[in-house]
Amino acid sequence: MTEEPKLSMMALASILSFGFSIILMAEQVFKKIYPGEEFLARASDPEEIMFEYDVNHGPEFQHEHEEEAEGDAPKYV
């Protein structure tokens, strides 16, 4: 059986510190691009998400020339 490499506490602290500094840099860039906006805002609850098939799109489009046959090309003046 092979042993998995173990991270020392110093290595783990270094990785976490690096990740945290990346997030701080990302936040600084975000605030320059979008001043006043919330960085990493709360994600929506699944109940709050509206899917495209849930939306009522209104009445179906009606063609202006009802008398034209379905295979006929529209006539332009």
C-alpha positions in Angstrom: 0.0 0.0 0.0 1.4 3.4 -0.9 1.3 6.3 1.5 -0.4 9.5 0.4 1.8 12.6 0.8 0.9 14.6 3.9 1.0 18.4 3.9 2.8 20.0 6.8 1.0 22.7 8.7 3.3 25.3 7.2 2.6 24.2 3.7 -1.1 24.2 4.4 -0.9 27.7 5.9 1.0 28.9 2.9 -1.6 27.5 0.4 -4.4 29.0 2.4 -2.6 32.4 2.6 -2.0 32.4 -1.1 -5.6 31.6 -1.9 -6.8 34.3 0.4 -4.5 36.9 -1.2 -5.8 35.9 -4.6 -9.3 36.6 -3.4 -8.3 40.0 -2.0 -6.7 40.9 -5.3 -9.8 39.8 -7.2 -12.0 41.9 -4.9 -9.8 45.0 -5.5 -10.1 44.5 -9.3 -13.9 43.9 -9.0 -14.4 47.1 -7.0 -12.5 49.2 -9.6 -14.7 47.8 -12.4 -18.0 47.8 -10.4 -17.8 50.4 -7.7 -20.7 50.1 -5.2 -21.5 46.5 -6.2 -21.3 43.6 -3.7 -18.3 41.3 -4.3 -19.3 37.6 -4.2 -22.9 38.3 -3.4 -25.1 35.5 -1.9 -26.1 32.9 -4.4 -29.9 32.5 -5.1 -31.9 29.8 -3.4 -33.1 27.1 -5.8 -36.7 28.3 -5.3 -35.8 31.8 -6.4 -34.3 30.7 -9.8 -36.6 31.1 -12.8 -36.0 28.8 -15.7 -36.9 29.8 -19.3 -39.7 27.2 -19.5 -41.3 28.8 -16.4 -41.7 32.2 -18.1 -45.0 33.2 -19.8 -43.9 34.7 -23.1 -47.3 36.2 -23.9 -49.5 35.5 -27.0 -48.1 33.8 -30.0 -47.1 36.0 -32.9 -49.8 36.4 -35.5 -48.8 37.0 -39.1 -50.1 40.2 -40.7 -51.4 38.5 -43.9 -53.7 35.8 -42.6 -55.0 35.2 -46.2 -51.6 34.1 -47.5 -51.2 30.4 -47.9 -48.7 28.8 -45.7 -46.4 27.9 -48.6 -46.5 31.3 -50.2 -43.6 33.7 -49.8 -44.5 37.1 -48.3 -45.1 39.9 -50.8 -43.0 43.0 -50.4 -43.8 46.3 -52.0 
